Amino acid sequence: MKRTTQVLHSKISIALLFFTASATVLAQAQEQKKADTTKTANIDEVIVTGVFDKRTRMNAPVAISVLKSELIERQVPNSAADLLKNVPGVYVNSSLGEIRNNVSSRGISAGSADGTFAYEYISMQEDGLPVTNTTYFNYGPDFFLRADATITQIDAVRGGPASITAANAPGGIFNYISKTGGNKFSGEIRAKYGVQGADNSGFHRIDADFGGPLGDNWFYNIGGFYRYDLGARYPGYPFNNGGQVKANIMKKYNRGSVKVFLKYLNDHNGYAQLIPTRSYTDPEPAEGFSSSSSLLIPKLQYNSQDFIHGGNVDFNSGRLVGNQYRSVAVNWDHDLGNDWKLFLTSKYADNSVAQNSIGNTFVTSLTDNVPYALLMGTVGVGTYSFRDALTGQELASVNAGVGATGVTYNVTKNLLPGQNVQNNSIILSPLNFYENKVKESMSQLTINKKWRNMNFSFGGYYGYSDVWRFSGINGIALTTLENRPRMLTLDFTGGLLYPTASNPFNLIPGAFKVTNKDGFAQGAGSTGDLLEFRAKQQQGAAFFGHTWDITENLTVDWGVRYEKVWIKGDNTRTFLTNTATQNGTVSLQGGPDNNPYTIYDNNTLVRLTNVSYSRQIDNFSYSAAVNYKFNNKFAVYGRYSQGSKAPDLDIFFASNREETIGLLNPQSRKTQQAEMGLKAKTTYFDAFVTPFYSVLKNIPVGAMADNGAGGFYTTPTLYNENETWGVEVETNIKPSSHFTIRAVLTLQDPKVKKGFYWNLNKPGIADDQIVSYSGTTVAYTPKIIANITPNLTIGNAFAFVTWSYLGEREGSNTNIYKLPAFSQFDLGVGYNFTKNLSAIINVNNILNKYGVMSYQRPGSLVQQLAGFESFTQAEYDAAVANNTPYFTVAIPPTSGYLTVTYKF
C-alpha cells in the first residue's frame, strides 16, 4: 500500500509540475504576443466530407472537426473510434477494447450499453465510403476499422448534412482519410512497446507507411501495422493479435485523377467483461478484483453438434473474435469541361467475423433453480458436485430436496473462491459463437456543375450486401468467481424431475455429468437452439444539392435525398430437446455418445423451421442552411435537417419463429435537427460554437423473456422517441509557438419524449405489461463531455496532459441508477532527437481511475437477463443499503507506452 501511495504521489507531482511549467510559459507568451507571428489555422481548412463542393470551415454551414495526423500519432487510443473523443458532440464508449465500441452524436443514439448496436445512426467511413454498408448485433464497422500510420486525417461531421450526403446516416459521418504518395519518396516507421494494468502485460506494435512517385504522374502509398497485445486485462492469452496492410495507387492526368485503394485486415480481438463491483456512488472493483481483472474463460476448445449443416460447431476461446476484411476501392474525379465535374467512388468488400468468446458473465447462486434448469432442462432431487476441472478437487456440494414450496437447496460444502463477494455463487457464461460472412459492393456517383456563383450537385448511391450469419448459445461455461477464473465441472447424482400426466413427480434416477471434463455444459433443449440468417440488402439513393453564394458573405446551402432499401431473407431456427416421450414415459436422449447420463451433449433435433420475409422501406431526407460571414474572422450559420434511416438487420433477424414473423413491421428511424454555428478566429485563437436540437423517433424496444418452460421468447417491438438540447464547443488557443491548448466541450440535456418498455413479471407471456417512462432522461447519454489538452514545447522537447471529463449518465431510461461522473488524465512526454527521429512516452489514466462506462444490474439470473430497465427503485434502495455487488465495465487501467518514430 505504501509503495502504491508513493507511486500515486509521484504521478500527481509530475502532473502538477507540468501544469506549473505550462502556466509560466503562458504568462511569458502573453508578453511576447505581438512579436509572435504564429497563427491558428484550423478553421481555414478545406473540407471535403459532408459537403457537395470543397470549401473552408469558415465558409461552410457544417459542424465538422478535422483531426490531423499530428494529433492522432501522439495518442495511444483503445480503438479507432476512441480518437473521436477529440470531437465535440460525440459520445464514445471504448471501454471494451478494439471492437464493439459505442459512438453517437448529439443524443442520436440507439442507447446501447455495450456497443453491440452502437453504429446505427452514423457512417464510419474510409476514404469517402462506408467501412461496411450494413450493421447488426455483434457486427459493425469497428470490427474492420483500425487507425494506423496510413491515416492522414479524420473528418467528423455531426448531424445536419449527413442526412443527405451519406447513406443511411442522419447522426453523422466520420471519415478516416488515407495518405497518398507525393513527388518525393517519404515515409515513417513507428515502434511501440507498452506495459498495461496491474500485471504489466505487454503491448508490442509496429506501424509503417511509405509513399512516393512511381513514374510520370503516378504515385503510390503502402503501409499498415502489426500488433501483439496481451491486454490491460490479461486473460492468459493474447487479447489483440493481428494487423492490416493498406495500399493505394494514384494516377493524375490533365483533367483529373484515379485512385485505387486496397486493404487486407486480419485481426483477433477480445473485449472486456463485466466484473463484480461495490458501491453505487463511488464504484470500485469488489474484493479480489481490480481494474485489470478478466473474467474471460481459459483457452479451451468446445465442440457441439451443428444441427443445421451437420458436423460440429468448433468453439475455441483463444481465438476470441477473428475479423477479416478484404476490399478494393476506386476514387475517380474528372473535369468534364465547361465547369462540369464527375466524382465516382466505388468499393467491393469481402468481410468475415468469427466470434469465439463468452457473452455477458452472470454471477449465479448455487441455490437458484434457474441455472440448473437451463443446463439440464429440469431440476433434480439429489446432490450436485462442483469440481475444479484441472485438479478434480471438489469445491462445492449442494443437496436438492423437496420442500413445501418445491425444490429447495442446501449448500453442504463451499470451498469456492470469491464467496466474500457473493456467497454460494459461481459464474455462468454463455458461449458467444457467431459466424458472419458479408460480401458488399457500394458506389456513389456525383455530377457537379458550377454556374456563376452557384454550385449544383446531383447523383446517386447504390449499396448491396449479401449477409450470412450462423449463431447459437449451445454452450455454457461454469467457472469460479475470481480473476482469470477456473473452469468447474458439475456432476449430479439423484433423480431428474420430468412430470408426466400420470406421475407429476416422475424422476429419472442416475449419476449424470452435466458438464464435460473441461467444464462446458449444453444449453438444454430450446435454450441451445441454433440460428441461421440469410439476407440480401439493397440500398438505392438519389440526391440533389445546391449551394448559392448570394454575395461574398452570404451563402445558402440546401439538399434532398430519397433512399429506398430492399431487404429480403430467411431465418432458420432449430428446435431441440434432450428428452423423448413414448407411451407416457419420459426418457433422456443419448446424444452423439449414445449415453443419456452425459447431459452436456444430449440435445437432439426436433425440427427445423424456416421463415422468409421481404420488405421495402422508403426514406426521404432534406437539409437547408444559411451561412453569413461578417468578415474573415467571424461567421455564423443556421441549419435545419430532417433525416430518415432504415433499421438495422437485427429487427429482421429477431423474427425467427413462425409465431413472430407476422409481427415484423420495420419502421424507419426519423430525426429532426436544428443547429446554429458561430465561427471565430483571431491570430492566436479559433472557436466553433454550435447550439443544437435533435429529435430521434421510432427507437425500437423489445425484450428476450423466459417462457417458463426452459426457453425464451421475444416480445413485440415498441417504438420510442428522444429529444436533446445541447451546445458543442471546439477551440484551439495558441498564444505562442511554445504553448497551445485544444479543448472540446459538449453540454446537452437528453430527454425521453415518449418511452415505453415491457414489464415481464412472471415467466410466460400472460402477465407481460407495457410501462411508460416518458419524461425521463435518456440512458447512457452524458450531460457533460469535456476534453482539454494543453501542449508545451521547449526546444526539441514537448509534453501534454489531456483531461477528460464524462458527466453522470442514467443507467436506464427509468432513471433508477446513475453511473457516476469521472475524470481521466493522460500524459505524454516526447523529444525530437533529429528532424527524422523522435520518441514519446504516453501514460494513459495516470491516476488509475475506475470510471464506469456500463453495468449489469444485481439480482438473480432471471433478473440479470431481464436487463437494467427491470431494475426497480425498491431493488436499488435495497442493493445500496446492503452494498450488494453488481457488475461493471470501466475505462482501461493505468498503462504506459514508449513509441519511437523515424520519418524520412
Residue pairs with C-beta under 8 A, 6 or more apart in sequence:
8 847
8 848
11 843
11 846
11 847
12 847
14 827
14 846
15 801
15 825
15 827
15 846
18 792
18 799
18 801
18 827
19 790
19 801
21 792
22 739
22 790
22 792
25 736
25 738
25 739
25 792
25 794
26 735
26 739
28 736
29 36
29 735
29 736
29 738
29 739
30 735
32 736
33 684
33 735
33 736
36 684
36 735
36 736
36 737
38 684
38 734
38 736
38 737
39 683
39 684
39 734
40 681
40 682
40 683
40 684
40 685
40 686
40 732
40 733
40 734
42 57
42 66
42 686
42 732
43 56
43 57
43 58
43 679
43 681
43 686
43 688
44 56
44 57
44 58
44 681
45 56
45 57
45 66
46 54
46 55
46 56
47 54
47 55
47 56
47 57
47 60
47 62
47 64
47 66
47 155
48 54
48 128
48 155
49 64
49 125
49 128
49 155
49 157
49 165
49 173
49 175
50 62
50 64
50 155
50 157
50 160
50 161
50 162
50 165
50 166
50 173
51 60
51 62
51 161
51 165
52 165
52 446
52 448
52 455
52 457
52 545
52 547
52 559
53 448
53 450
53 455
53 457
53 547
57 64
57 66
57 679
57 688
58 629
58 632
58 635
58 679
58 681
59 555
59 627
59 629
59 635
60 557
60 627
61 160
61 555
61 557
61 625
61 626
61 627
61 637
61 638
61 639
61 677
62 157
62 160
62 161
62 625
62 639
63 89
63 157
63 158
63 159
63 160
63 675
63 677
63 688
63 690
63 692
63 728
64 155
64 156
64 157
64 158
65 86
65 87
65 88
65 155
65 156
65 688
65 730
65 744
66 153
66 154
66 155
66 156
67 83
67 86
67 87
67 153
67 154
67 156
68 152
68 153
69 151
69 152
69 153
69 179
71 86
71 742
72 83
72 147
72 151
72 153
72 154
73 149
73 190
73 901
74 800
74 828
74 830
74 840
74 842
75 83
75 826
75 828
75 842
76 192
76 194
76 842
76 844
76 895
76 897
76 899
77 83
77 94
77 147
78 94
78 95
78 97
78 98
78 892
79 94
79 97
79 98
79 99
79 101
79 142
80 142
80 145
80 146
80 147
80 176
81 92
81 94
81 101
81 103
81 124
81 142
81 145
82 92
82 94
82 101
83 147
83 154
84 90
84 92
84 103
84 154
84 156
84 174
85 92
85 94
85 787
85 804
86 742
86 744
86 787
87 156
87 158
87 730
87 744
88 158
88 688
88 690
88 728
88 729
88 730
88 744
88 745
88 746
88 785
89 105
89 106
89 158
89 159
89 690
89 692
89 726
89 728
89 746
90 103
90 104
90 105
90 156
90 158
90 172
90 746
90 785
91 102
91 103
91 104
91 105
91 109
91 746
91 781
91 782
91 785
92 101
92 102
92 103
93 101
93 102
93 103
93 115
93 118
93 780
93 853
93 854
94 101
94 102
95 272
95 853
95 854
95 889
95 890
95 891
95 892
96 114
96 115
96 271
96 272
96 889
97 231
97 239
97 240
97 269
97 270
97 271
97 272
98 142
98 146
98 240
98 267
98 269
98 271
99 142
99 143
99 269
99 271
99 321
99 323
100 114
100 115
100 116
100 118
100 138
100 140
100 142
100 271
101 115
101 118
101 142
102 109
102 112
102 113
102 114
102 115
102 118
102 780
103 118
103 119
103 122
103 124
103 174
104 110
104 118
104 121
104 122
104 171
104 781
105 122
105 158
105 159
105 171
105 172
106 158
106 159
106 171
106 172
106 673
106 692
106 694
106 724
106 726
106 728
106 748
107 694
107 696
107 722
107 723
107 724
107 726
107 748
107 750
107 778
107 781
108 121
108 159
108 170
108 171
108 172
108 671
108 673
108 694
108 696
108 724
109 118
109 121
109 171
109 696
109 778
109 780
109 781
110 117
110 118
110 120
110 121
110 699
111 699
111 778
111 779
111 780
111 781
111 813
112 118
112 780
113 779
113 780
113 854
113 855
113 868
114 854
114 889
116 137
116 138
117 135
117 137
117 648
117 650
118 140
119 135
119 140
119 141
119 142
120 135
120 645
120 647
120 648
120 669
121 169
121 170
121 171
121 172
121 645
121 669
121 671
121 696
122 162
122 169
122 171
122 172
122 173
122 174
123 130
123 162
123 166
123 167
123 168
123 169
123 172
123 173
123 174
124 130
124 131
124 140
124 141
124 142
124 145
124 174
124 176
125 131
125 166
125 173
125 174
125 175
125 176
126 145
126 175
126 176
126 177
126 178
126 261
126 263
126 329
127 175
127 176
127 177
127 178
127 259
127 261
127 329
127 331
127 345
128 175
128 331
128 345
128 444
129 329
129 345
129 346
129 347
129 442
129 444
130 141
130 166
130 167
130 169
130 442
130 463
131 141
131 144
131 145
132 139
132 140
132 141
132 144
132 349
132 351
132 438
132 440
132 465
133 167
133 440
133 442
133 463
133 464
133 465
133 537
133 539
134 438
134 440
134 465
134 467
134 537
134 648
134 649
135 141
135 648
135 649
136 467
136 469
136 648
136 649
136 650
136 653
137 650
137 653
138 353
138 355
138 432
138 434
138 436
139 353
139 434
139 436
139 438
139 469
143 321
143 323
143 325
143 351
143 353
144 265
144 323
144 325
144 351
145 176
146 225
146 243
146 244
146 265
146 267
147 154
147 176
148 207
148 209
148 223
148 224
148 225
148 244
148 246
149 188
149 190
149 207
149 208
149 209
149 223
149 224
149 225
150 178
150 179
150 209
150 221
150 223
150 224
150 246
151 176
151 177
151 178
151 179
152 177
152 178
152 179
153 177
154 174
154 175
154 176
154 177
155 173
155 174
155 175
155 177
156 172
156 173
156 174
156 175
157 165
157 172
157 173
157 174
157 175
158 171
158 172
158 690
158 692
158 728
159 170
159 171
159 172
159 641
159 671
159 673
159 675
159 692
159 694
160 623
160 625
160 639
160 641
160 673
160 675
161 557
161 559
161 623
161 625
161 639
161 641
162 169
162 170
162 171
162 172
162 173
162 643
163 169
163 170
163 561
163 621
163 622
163 623
163 641
163 642
163 643
163 644
163 671
163 673
164 543
164 545
164 559
164 560
164 561
164 621
164 622
164 623
164 641
164 643
165 173
165 543
165 545
165 559
165 561
166 173
167 442
167 444
167 461
167 463
167 539
167 541
167 563
168 539
168 563
168 565
168 619
168 645
168 646
169 645
170 621
170 641
170 643
170 644
170 645
170 669
170 671
170 673
171 671
178 221
178 246
178 248
178 261
179 209
179 211
179 221
179 223
180 211
180 219
180 221
180 248
180 250
180 259
181 211
181 212
181 213
181 214
181 219
181 220
181 221
181 248
181 250
182 211
182 212
182 213
182 219
183 212
183 213
183 219
184 212
184 213
185 210
185 211
185 212
185 213
186 210
186 211
186 212
186 903
186 904
187 208
187 209
187 210
187 211
187 212
187 223
187 903
187 904
188 207
188 208
188 209
188 901
188 902
188 903
188 904
189 206
189 207
189 208
189 901
189 902
190 205
190 206
190 207
190 208
190 899
190 900
190 901
191 205
191 206
191 899
191 900
192 203
192 204
192 205
192 206
192 207
192 897
192 898
192 899
192 900
193 202
193 203
193 204
193 897
193 898
194 202
194 203
194 204
194 895
194 896
194 897
194 898
195 201
195 202
195 203
195 895
195 896
196 202
196 203
196 230
196 231
196 232
196 234
196 292
196 892
196 893
196 895
196 896
197 231
197 232
197 233
197 234
197 291
197 292
197 892
197 893
197 894
197 895
198 290
198 291
198 292
198 893
199 230
199 234
199 292
201 230
201 231
201 232
201 234
202 228
202 229
202 230
203 227
203 228
203 229
203 230
203 895
203 897
204 227
204 228
204 229
205 225
205 226
205 227
205 228
205 229
206 225
206 226
206 227
207 223
207 224
207 225
208 223
208 224
208 225
209 221
209 222
209 223
210 221
210 222
210 223
211 219
211 220
211 221
211 222
211 223
212 219
212 220
213 219
213 220
214 220
214 249
217 251
217 252
217 253
218 249
218 250
218 251
219 249
219 250
219 251
219 252
220 247
220 248
220 249
220 250
221 247
221 248
222 245
222 246
222 247
222 248
223 245
223 246
223 247
224 243
224 244
224 245
224 246
225 243
225 244
226 242
226 243
227 240
227 241
227 242
227 243
227 267
228 238
228 240
228 241
229 238
229 239
229 240
229 241
230 238
230 239
231 238
231 239
231 240
231 270
231 294
232 239
232 292
232 892
232 893
232 895
233 239
233 272
233 273
233 291
233 292
233 293
233 294
233 892
233 893
234 292
234 294
234 484
235 270
235 294
235 296
235 484
236 294
236 296
236 298
236 299
236 484
237 299
237 318
238 268
239 269
239 270
239 320
240 267
240 268
240 269
240 270
241 267
241 268
242 265
242 266
242 267
242 268
242 269
242 323
243 265
243 266
243 267
244 263
244 264
244 265
244 266
244 267
244 325
245 262
245 263
245 264
246 261
246 262
246 263
247 261
247 262
247 263
248 259
248 260
248 261
248 262
249 259
249 260
250 257
250 258
250 259
250 260
251 257
251 258
251 259
255 334
255 335
255 337
256 332
256 333
256 334
256 335
256 342
257 332
257 333
258 330
258 331
258 332
259 330
259 331
259 332
260 328
260 329
260 330
261 327
261 328
261 329
261 330
261 331
261 347
262 327
262 328
263 325
263 326
263 327
263 328
263 329
264 325
264 326
265 323
265 324
265 325
265 326
266 322
266 323
266 324
267 322
267 323
267 324
268 319
268 320
268 321
268 322
268 323
269 320
269 321
269 323
270 296
270 320
270 321
270 357
271 321
271 357
272 294
272 889
272 892
273 294
273 295
273 296
273 358
273 360
273 361
273 889
274 295
274 360
274 361
274 854
274 855
274 856
274 887
274 888
274 889
275 285
275 286
275 289
275 293
275 295
275 887
275 888
275 889
276 285
276 286
276 289
276 363
276 418
276 421
276 422
276 481
276 885
276 886
276 887
277 283
277 284
277 285
277 286
277 852
277 855
277 885
277 886
277 887
277 888
278 284
278 285
278 286
278 287
278 883
278 885
279 883
280 817
280 876
280 879
280 880
280 886
281 820
282 820
283 820
283 850
283 852
283 888
283 890
284 850
285 291
285 293
285 850
286 421
286 885
287 420
287 421
288 417
288 418
288 420
288 421
288 482
288 483
289 421
289 482
289 483
290 483
290 893
291 848
291 850
291 890
291 892
291 893
292 893
293 483
293 484
294 483
294 484
295 358
295 361
295 427
295 429
295 479
295 483
295 485
296 317
296 357
296 358
296 484
297 317
297 358
297 429
297 477
297 479
297 485
297 487
298 317
298 484
298 486
298 487
299 316
299 317
299 318
300 316
300 317
300 318
300 487
300 518
300 520
301 314
301 315
301 316
301 518
302 314
302 315
302 316
302 317
302 431
302 475
302 516
302 518
302 520
303 312
303 313
303 314
303 315
304 312
304 313
304 315
304 474
304 475
304 522
304 528
304 601
305 311
305 312
305 313
305 474
305 591
305 592
305 601
305 603
306 312
306 313
306 530
307 530
307 574
307 576
307 603
307 605
307 608
308 470
308 530
308 532
308 572
308 574
308 608
309 470
313 433
313 472
313 474
313 530
315 356
315 431
315 433
315 475
316 356
317 356
317 357
317 358
318 356
319 354
319 356
320 355
320 356
320 357
321 353
321 354
321 355
321 356
321 357
322 352
322 353
322 354
322 355
322 356
323 352
323 353
324 351
324 352
324 353
325 349
325 350
325 351
326 349
326 350
326 351
327 347
327 348
327 349
327 350
328 347
328 348
329 345
329 346
329 347
329 348
330 344
330 345
330 346
330 347
331 343
331 344
331 345
332 342
332 343
332 344
332 345
333 341
333 342
333 343
333 344
334 341
334 342
335 341
336 342
339 449
339 450
339 451
340 447
340 448
340 449
341 447
341 448
341 449
342 445
342 446
342 447
342 448
343 444
343 445
343 446
343 447
343 448
343 459
344 443
344 444
344 445
344 446
345 443
345 444
346 441
346 442
346 443
346 444
347 440
347 441
347 442
347 443
348 439
348 440
348 441
349 438
349 439
349 440
349 441
350 438
350 439
350 440
351 436
351 437
351 438
351 439
351 440
352 435
352 436
352 437
352 438
353 434
353 435
353 436
354 434
354 435
354 436
355 432
355 433
355 434
355 435
355 436
356 431
356 432
356 433
357 431
357 432
358 429
358 430
358 431
358 432
358 477
359 429
359 430
359 431
359 432
359 473
360 429
360 430
360 856
360 864
361 427
361 428
361 429
361 887
362 427
362 428
362 429
362 861
362 864
362 865
363 421
363 422
363 425
363 426
363 427
363 428
363 481
363 885
363 887
364 370
364 371
364 425
364 426
364 427
364 428
364 860
364 861
365 422
365 424
365 425
365 860
366 384
366 386
366 396
366 398
366 409
366 411
366 414
366 424
366 425
366 426
367 398
367 409
367 410
367 411
367 424
368 409
368 860
368 861
369 379
369 406
369 407
369 409
370 860
370 861
370 862
371 428
371 861
372 378
372 379
372 380
372 384
372 400
373 379
373 524
373 710
374 428
374 476
374 523
374 524
374 527
374 710
374 861
375 476
375 490
375 514
375 515
375 521
375 522
375 523
375 524
375 599
376 492
376 496
376 512
376 514
376 524
376 578
376 599
377 524
377 525
377 527
377 577
377 578
377 579
377 599
377 710
378 496
378 497
378 498
378 524
378 710
379 400
379 407
379 496
379 497
380 400
380 407
380 492
380 494
380 495
380 496
380 497
380 512
381 400
381 401
381 402
381 407
381 494
381 495
381 497
381 507
382 399
382 400
382 492
382 493
382 494
382 495
383 397
383 398
383 399
383 400
383 492
383 493
383 494
384 396
384 397
384 398
384 399
384 400
384 490
384 491
384 492
384 514
385 394
385 396
385 397
385 490
385 491
385 492
385 493
386 394
386 395
386 396
386 397
386 398
386 416
386 426
386 478
386 488
386 489
386 490
387 393
387 394
387 395
387 488
387 489
387 491
388 395
388 486
388 487
388 488
388 489
389 486
389 487
389 488
389 489
389 517
389 518
389 519
390 486
390 487
393 415
394 413
394 415
395 413
395 414
395 415
395 416
395 480
395 488
396 411
396 413
396 414
396 415
396 416
396 424
396 426
397 411
397 412
397 413
398 409
398 410
398 411
398 412
399 409
399 410
399 412
400 407
400 408
400 409
400 410
400 494
401 407
401 408
401 410
402 408
407 497
411 424
414 423
414 424
416 425
416 426
416 480
416 481
417 480
417 481
417 482
418 425
418 480
418 481
418 482
419 425
419 481
421 481
421 885
422 481
422 885
425 481
426 478
426 479
426 480
426 481
426 488
427 477
427 478
427 479
427 480
427 481
427 485
428 476
428 477
428 478
428 861
429 476
429 477
429 478
429 479
430 473
430 475
430 476
430 477
430 523
431 473
431 474
431 475
431 476
431 477
431 520
432 473
433 471
433 472
433 473
433 474
433 475
434 469
434 470
434 471
435 468
435 469
435 470
435 471
436 467
436 468
436 469
437 467
437 468
437 469
438 465
438 466
438 467
438 468
439 465
439 466
440 463
440 464
440 465
440 466
441 463
441 464
442 461
442 462
442 463
442 464
443 461
443 462
443 463
444 459
444 460
444 461
444 462
445 459
445 460
445 461
446 457
446 458
446 459
447 457
447 458
447 459
448 455
448 456
448 457
449 455
449 456
449 457
450 456
453 548
453 549
453 550
454 546
454 547
454 548
454 549
455 545
455 546
455 547
455 548
456 544
456 545
456 546
457 543
457 544
457 545
457 546
457 547
457 559
458 542
458 543
458 544
458 545
459 542
459 543
460 540
460 541
460 542
460 543
461 539
461 540
461 541
461 543
461 563
462 538
462 539
462 540
462 541
463 537
463 538
463 539
463 540
464 536
464 537
464 538
464 539
465 535
465 536
465 537
465 538
466 536
467 533
467 534
467 535
467 536
467 537
467 569
467 649
468 532
468 533
468 534
469 531
469 532
469 533
469 534
469 653
470 530
470 531
470 532
470 533
471 530
471 531
471 532
471 533
472 528
472 529
472 530
472 531
472 574
473 523
473 527
473 528
473 529
474 522
474 523
474 528
474 530
474 603
475 520
475 521
475 522
475 523
475 528
476 520
476 521
476 522
476 523
477 487
477 519
477 520
477 521
478 487
478 488
478 489
478 490
478 515
478 519
478 520
478 521
479 485
479 486
479 487
479 488
479 519
480 486
480 488
487 518
487 519
487 520
488 515
488 519
489 513
489 515
489 516
489 517
489 518
489 519
490 513
490 514
490 515
490 519
490 521
491 511
491 512
491 513
491 514
492 511
492 512
492 514
493 510
493 511
493 512
494 507
494 509
495 507
495 508
495 509
495 510
496 507
496 508
496 510
496 512
496 588
497 505
497 506
497 507
498 506
498 507
498 508
498 579
498 586
499 505
499 506
500 506
500 581
500 584
500 585
500 586
501 584
502 584
506 586
508 586
508 587
508 588
510 596
510 597
511 597
512 597
512 598
512 599
513 597
513 598
513 599
513 600
514 521
514 599
514 600
515 521
515 600
516 598
516 600
516 601
520 600
521 599
521 600
522 528
522 578
522 599
522 600
522 601
522 602
522 603
523 529
523 603
524 578
524 599
524 602
524 603
524 710
525 576
525 577
525 578
525 579
525 603
525 710
525 711
526 575
526 576
526 577
526 710
526 711
526 712
527 710
527 711
527 712
528 576
528 603
529 573
529 574
529 575
529 576
529 711
530 573
530 574
531 571
531 572
531 573
531 574
531 653
531 656
532 571
532 572
532 573
533 569
533 570
533 571
533 572
533 649
533 652
533 653
533 656
534 569
534 570
534 571
535 567
535 568
535 569
535 649
535 652
535 653
536 566
536 567
536 568
536 569
537 565
537 566
537 567
537 649
538 565
538 566
538 567
539 563
539 564
539 565
539 566
539 646
540 563
540 564
541 561
541 562
541 563
541 564
542 561
542 562
543 559
543 560
543 561
543 562
544 559
544 560
544 561
545 557
545 558
545 559
546 556
546 557
546 558
546 559
547 555
547 556
547 557
548 555
548 556
548 557
549 555
550 556
552 629
553 628
553 629
553 630
554 626
554 627
554 628
554 629
555 626
555 627
555 628
555 629
556 624
556 625
556 626
556 627
557 624
557 625
557 626
557 627
557 639
558 622
558 623
558 624
558 625
559 622
559 623
559 624
560 620
560 621
560 622
561 619
561 620
561 621
561 622
562 618
562 619
562 620
562 621
563 618
563 619
563 620
563 621
563 644
563 646
564 616
564 617
564 618
564 619
565 616
565 617
565 619
565 646
566 614
566 615
566 616
567 613
567 614
567 615
567 616
567 617
567 646
567 649
567 652
567 666
568 613
568 614
568 615
569 612
569 613
569 652
570 610
570 611
570 612
570 613
571 610
571 611
571 613
571 652
571 653
571 655
571 656
572 608
572 609
572 610
572 656
573 608
573 609
573 610
573 656
573 657
574 605
574 606
574 607
574 608
575 605
575 606
575 607
575 608
575 609
576 603
576 604
576 605
576 606
577 589
577 603
577 604
577 606
578 588
578 589
578 591
578 599
578 602
578 603
578 604
579 586
579 587
579 588
579 589
580 586
580 587
580 588
580 589
580 604
581 587
587 596
588 596
588 597
588 599
588 602
589 596
589 602
589 603
589 604
590 596
590 602
591 598
591 601
591 602
591 603
591 604
592 601
593 601
596 602
609 657
609 658
611 655
611 656
611 657
611 658
611 661
613 652
613 655
613 661
613 664
615 652
615 664
615 666
617 646
617 647
617 666
617 668
618 668
619 644
619 645
619 646
619 668
620 644
621 641
621 642
621 643
621 644
622 641
622 642
623 639
623 640
623 641
623 642
623 643
624 639
624 640
624 641
625 637
625 638
625 639
625 640
626 637
626 638
626 639
627 635
627 636
627 637
628 635
628 636
628 637
629 635
630 636
633 680
633 681
633 682
634 678
634 679
634 680
634 681
635 678
635 679
636 676
636 677
636 678
636 679
637 676
637 677
637 679
638 674
638 675
638 676
638 677
639 673
639 674
639 675
639 676
639 677
640 673
640 674
641 671
641 672
641 673
641 674
642 670
642 671
642 672
642 673
643 670
643 671
643 672
643 673
644 668
644 669
644 670
644 671
645 668
645 669
645 671
646 666
646 668
646 669
647 666
647 667
647 668
647 669
647 700
651 664
651 666
651 700
651 717
652 664
652 666
654 660
654 702
654 714
655 661
655 663
655 664
657 713
657 714
660 713
660 714
663 716
663 717
665 717
667 698
667 700
667 719
668 698
669 696
669 697
669 698
669 699
670 695
670 696
670 697
670 698
671 694
671 695
671 696
671 697
672 693
672 694
672 695
673 692
673 693
673 694
673 695
674 692
674 693
674 694
675 690
675 691
675 692
675 693
676 690
676 691
676 692
677 688
677 689
677 690
678 687
678 688
678 689
678 690
679 686
679 687
679 688
680 686
680 687
681 687
684 733
684 734
684 735
685 731
685 732
685 733
685 734
686 731
686 732
687 729
687 730
687 731
688 728
688 729
688 730
688 731
689 727
689 728
689 729
690 727
690 728
690 729
691 726
691 727
692 724
692 725
692 726
692 727
692 728
693 723
693 724
693 725
693 726
694 723
694 724
694 726
695 721
695 722
695 723
695 724
695 753
696 721
696 722
696 723
697 719
697 721
698 719
698 721
699 719
699 720
699 721
699 722
700 717
700 718
700 719
701 717
701 718
701 719
701 720
701 756
701 757
701 758
702 714
702 715
702 716
702 717
702 718
702 758
703 714
703 715
703 757
703 758
703 760
703 866
703 867
704 712
704 713
704 714
704 715
704 865
705 712
705 713
705 714
705 715
705 758
705 760
705 763
705 765
705 768
705 866
706 712
706 760
706 763
706 764
706 862
706 865
707 713
707 763
707 764
707 765
708 762
708 763
708 764
713 765
715 758
715 760
715 765
715 768
718 756
718 757
718 758
718 770
720 752
720 754
720 755
720 756
720 813
721 752
721 753
721 754
721 755
722 750
722 751
722 752
722 753
722 755
722 778
723 750
723 751
723 753
724 748
724 749
724 750
724 751
724 778
724 781
725 748
725 749
726 746
726 747
726 748
726 749
727 746
727 747
727 748
728 744
728 745
728 746
729 743
729 744
729 745
729 746
730 743
730 744
730 745
731 741
731 742
731 743
731 744
732 740
732 741
732 742
733 740
733 741
733 742
733 743
734 740
734 741
737 793
738 792
738 793
738 794
739 790
739 791
739 792
739 793
740 790
740 791
741 788
741 789
741 790
741 791
742 788
742 789
742 791
743 786
743 787
743 788
743 789
744 785
744 786
744 787
744 788
745 784
745 785
745 786
745 787
746 782
746 784
746 785
746 786
747 783
747 784
748 781
748 782
748 783
749 777
749 783
750 777
750 778
750 781
750 783
751 775
751 776
751 777
751 778
752 773
752 774
752 775
752 776
752 777
752 778
752 813
753 774
754 774
755 772
755 773
755 774
755 775
755 776
755 813
756 770
756 771
756 772
756 773
756 774
757 770
757 771
757 773
757 813
757 814
757 869
758 768
758 769
758 770
758 771
759 768
759 769
759 770
759 771
759 870
760 768
760 866
760 870
761 767
761 768
761 769
763 862
773 813
773 814
773 815
776 810
776 813
776 814
776 815
777 810
777 815
778 810
778 813
779 809
779 810
779 811
779 812
779 813
779 868
780 809
780 810
780 811
780 819
780 854
781 809
781 810
782 806
782 807
782 808
782 809
782 821
783 807
783 808
784 805
784 806
784 807
784 821
785 805
785 806
785 807
786 803
786 804
786 805
787 802
787 803
787 804
787 805
788 802
788 803
789 800
789 801
789 802
789 803
790 800
790 801
791 798
791 799
791 800
792 798
792 799
792 800
796 831
796 832
796 833
797 829
797 830
797 831
797 832
798 829
798 830
798 831
798 832
799 827
799 828
799 829
799 830
800 827
800 828
801 825
801 826
801 827
801 828
802 825
802 826
802 827
802 828
803 823
803 824
803 825
804 823
804 824
804 825
804 826
805 821
805 822
805 823
805 824
806 821
806 822
806 824
806 851
807 821
808 818
808 819
808 820
808 821
809 818
809 819
810 817
810 818
810 819
811 817
811 818
811 819
811 855
811 868
811 871
812 868
812 869
812 871
813 869
814 869
814 871
816 868
816 871
816 872
816 873
816 876
817 855
817 857
817 868
817 871
817 876
819 852
819 853
819 854
819 855
820 852
822 849
822 850
822 851
822 852
822 891
823 849
823 851
824 845
824 847
824 849
824 851
824 891
825 845
825 846
825 847
825 849
826 842
826 843
826 844
826 845
826 846
827 842
827 843
827 846
828 840
828 841
828 842
828 843
829 840
829 841
830 838
830 839
830 840
830 841
831 838
831 839
831 840
832 838
833 839
836 902
836 903
836 904
837 900
837 901
837 902
837 903
838 900
838 901
838 903
839 898
839 899
839 900
839 901
840 898
840 899
840 901
841 896
841 897
841 898
841 899
842 896
842 897
842 899
843 894
843 895
843 896
843 897
844 892
844 894
844 895
844 896
844 897
845 891
845 892
845 893
845 894
845 895
846 894
847 894
848 893
848 894
849 891
850 890
850 891
851 890
851 891
852 888
852 889
852 890
853 888
853 889
853 890
853 891
854 888
854 889
855 868
855 886
855 887
855 888
855 889
856 864
856 868
856 886
856 887
856 888
857 863
857 864
857 867
857 868
857 870
857 871
857 875
857 886
858 864
858 875
858 879
858 884
858 885
858 886
858 887
859 871
859 875
863 870
863 875
878 884
879 886
